[in-house]
């Protein structure tokens, strides 16, 4: 079962975000608190959205956390999938595909023309899964990121 996250899901989301970071060998980079997630997802002006995958017994199997982006070329919004995670013991059960299907359904229903995400180059199981769904890498683009000191310096707070 796939459903929209509710505020009571925040602790489970936070735990799974940490599990995902550990899988990606980057647990030391996680700074997000439960309170920050609660505000981003359920505050006065939510900036992100989440869906939860549950087993038939009601156990949280995974999540998708996403936000809207915008294509200047197409003139419409799209969905950027920030994180997709299924707990290791439950992988292969269709939860990841169901979460992506729900996001694709949202895109189609709302007239959004893109569903995009990033994947680590070494994550061949996920790459194979995404390609099996018809997703294709955007090899001609390189992602750039400003954080920490570089962001502060460019933003005028050095």
C-alpha positions in Angstrom: 0.0 0.0 0.0 1.2 3.5 -0.9 -0.1 6.5 1.0 0.8 10.1 1.6 2.9 10.5 4.7 1.3 12.0 7.8 3.0 13.8 10.7 3.2 10.7 12.8 5.5 9.2 10.1 8.2 11.7 10.7 10.2 9.4 13.2 10.1 6.5 10.7 11.1 8.8 7.8 14.0 10.2 9.9 15.2 6.6 10.7 14.9 5.5 7.1 16.8 8.6 5.9 19.6 7.6 8.2 19.4 4.0 6.9 19.7 5.3 3.3 22.6 7.5 4.2 24.4 4.5 5.8 23.8 2.4 2.7 25.2 5.3 0.6 28.3 5.5 2.9 27.4 9.0 4.0 25.7 8.7 7.4 28.2 11.3 8.7 26.6 13.9 6.3 23.1 13.6 7.8 22.2 16.8 9.7 18.4 16.8 9.3 16.4 16.5 12.5 12.9 15.2 13.0 11.8 18.7 13.7 13.2 20.0 10.4 11.5 17.2 8.5 8.2 17.9 10.3 8.4 21.6 9.3 9.4 20.9 5.7 6.7 18.3 5.2 3.9 19.6 7.4 4.7 23.2 8.3 2.8 26.3 7.3 4.3 26.2 3.8 5.4 22.6 3.0 8.3 22.5 0.6 8.6 18.8 0.3 6.2 15.8 0.2 6.5 12.2 1.1 4.8 8.9 0.4 5.0 5.8 2.5 5.0 2.2 1.3 3.5 -0.2 3.8 3.3 -4.0 4.0 -0.1 -5.7 4.4 0.6 -5.9 8.1 1.1 -2.1 8.3 4.9 -2.2 8.6 6.7 0.8 7.0 8.6 -0.7 4.1 10.0 2.4 2.5 9.4 6.0 1.4 9.7 8.5 -1.4 10.5 12.1 -0.5 10.0 14.6 -3.3 9.4 18.3 -4.3 8.3 20.2 -7.3 10.7 21.6 -9.8 10.0 23.6 -12.9 11.1 23.3 -16.6 11.6 26.6 -18.3 11.7 24.7 -21.6 8.4 22.9 -21.1 6.7 25.6 -19.1 5.4 23.2 -16.4 6.3 21.7 -13.1 7.8 18.3 -12.6 8.7 16.2 -9.7 12.2 15.8 -8.3 12.6 12.7 -6.3 15.1 13.5 -3.5 15.1 10.0 -1.9 13.6 6.6 -2.7 14.3 4.0 -0.1 13.0 0.5 0.6 14.3 -1.4 3.7 16.7 -4.1 2.6 14.7 -7.0 4.0 11.7 -5.9 1.9 13.4 -5.2 -1.4 12.2 -7.1 -4.4 8.6 -6.9 -3.0 7.5 -4.2 -5.5 7.5 -1.3 -3.0 10.0 0.8 -4.9 8.1 0.3 -8.2 4.8 1.2 -6.4 6.3 4.4 -5.0 7.6 5.4 -8.4 4.3 4.5 -10.0 2.5 6.8 -7.5 4.8 9.7 -8.3 4.3 9.1 -12.1 0.5 9.0 -11.5 0.8 12.4 -9.7 2.8 13.8 -12.6 0.2 12.6 -15.2 -2.8 13.7 -13.2 -1.4 17.2 -12.6 0.1 17.7 -16.1 3.7 17.6 -14.9 6.0 16.4 -17.7 9.1 15.1 -15.8 9.9 12.8 -13.0 13.6 13.1 -12.2 16.2 11.9 -9.7 19.9 11.3 -9.2 21.6 8.0 -8.4 25.1 7.3 -7.3 27.3 5.9 -10.1 28.3 2.9 -8.1 24.7 1.9 -7.2 24.3 -0.6 -10.0 21.3 -2.4 -8.4 19.3 0.8 -8.4 20.5 1.8 -11.9 19.3 -1.5 -13.3 16.0 -1.2 -11.5 15.4 2.3 -12.9 16.4 1.4 -16.4 14.0 -1.6 -16.2 11.2 0.9 -15.7 12.2 2.9 -18.8 14.2 5.6 -17.0 17.3 6.8 -18.9 20.4 8.5 -17.5 21.0 12.1 -18.5 24.7 11.7 -19.2 25.1 15.0 -20.9 24.4 16.9 -17.6 26.7 17.2 -14.5 25.2 18.1 -11.2 26.9 20.9 -9.3 26.4 21.8 -5.7 27.3 24.6 -3.3 27.3 23.9 0.4 28.8 25.0 3.7 31.6 27.6 3.3 31.4 28.0 -0.5 27.6 28.7 -0.3 28.1 31.1 2.6 30.9 32.9 0.7 28.9 33.3 -2.5 25.9 34.3 -0.5 27.8 37.1 1.1 28.2 35.6 4.6 31.9 34.8 4.8 
